[in-house]
Amino acid sequence: MRVLAVGIAALDVISRVERFPLEDEEMRALARRQVRGGNATNTLVVLSQLGHRGAWAGTLAEDGESRIILADLEHHGIDVCHVVRYPEGQTPTSYICLSRATGSRTIVHYRDLPEYRAEDFDRIDLDEFGWIHFEGRAPEETRRMLDRLQAVRGAPRCSLEVEKPRAGIETLFQGPEVLLFSRAYARSQGVDDARRFLLAQQRSSSARYVFAAWGDQGAYALERGGEVVFAPAWPVQEVVDTVAAGDVFNAAVIDGLARGRATADVLHYACRLAGESCAREGLAGLGGGERGRDA
């Protein structure tokens, strides 16, 4: 399947430390690496390893960071012909502190670049794609993209990631077939009961499927007309890297639904793949056993 993802790419500068530093403390890092990151492109890279063909619609500056990002996407076979380049501004950068003691991460993100615009999206031939995945960003622009998608006869399937609260984000819940929520977003709405949260979100949206990743407490899903299903977090002997676990979960959901799996099976599969990603550094080679099955 050919998948288009609309969202951001970033350069991740990751420092592994023994534990998180205290305020005003100086600490030596155990290791440092510099890699391409960003929710949309992480999801595409995982999908490419699961046998799908990906394309990214986003923005980059004309700088050295963008060259690193583009080289990595090319390595994974991701089509970048829909990327918009800006001669001014800077490619987004995330400075990530990764604790060896807990496996958790703290991110400081810097962005000085416009979001992808609906007028750029309008130039894309949607007939090329079987699935379109949106990051829940720039709600006004994304709403216009969703409206165009809904107007297309035989439109591709569509998913929306809702990672964090943003002004107007709820206007995007009408249209996508799949809504992918984070626990952080649910908590921002004053809810920490996943079942109650999913039921409320399905009532207020047009989605057929609603998923909620609940971190180390597993994940939940609800298909319209069905019951809330639960899958426990995949057991990991040692948590190594949680940086892109949510992006891996989203990719697994898209892959599982595209293959026609039942909702409960998709949920367990997504938890397994996300858990496996937490036990390793980076995304290379993830999901190799699934590649090519009915893609």
NORBEL-V117387 format. One line per field, one symbol per residue. phi: phi as a letter, one per 40 degrees, with the letter a starting at -180 (. if undefined). A space follows every 10 residues. Layout:
BEGIN
phi: ???
END
This chain:
BEGIN
phi: .cbbbbibba ccbbbcbcac cccgcbaccc aaabbcbhdc cccccccccc hcbbbbbaba ccaccccccc ccccdcgccb cccbbbcbgb cdbbbbbbcc cbgcbbbbbb baacccbccc ccccccccbc abbbccbfdc cccccccccc cccgcccabb cbcacadgcc cccchccbbb bccccdcccg bbbccccccc ccccbbccbb bbcbgccgab aacdgbbcbb bccccbcacb abdbdcccdc cccdcccccg ccdccccccc ccccccccca cgbcgcgdcc dgcfc
END
